[in-house]
């Protein structure tokens, strides 16, 4: 969890938005309606966000899904 906070701070992401966007991205992933590399477009549209910030949220969310066996620093 320490690394997750560090990652969020590096991207200067709002905790309130993380609590809304991460579950949204989980649902989007489960739904299968898009390749998650295109998820920033959905975040931009549904959260009225610019491209760069939307990409940062998606990148931070994807960080949770590191390959198995890869250890936290």
FENLINWO-V231599 format. One record per run of one state. SS is the DSSP state (h for helix, s for strand, l for the rest). FROM is the first residue (numbers start at 1). TO is the last residue. If there is no record, write none. Layout:
BEGIN
SS;FROM;TO
SS;FROM;TO
END
This chain:
BEGIN
l;1;1
h;2;11
l;12;14
h;15;31
l;32;35
h;36;46
l;47;50
h;51;65
l;66;73
END
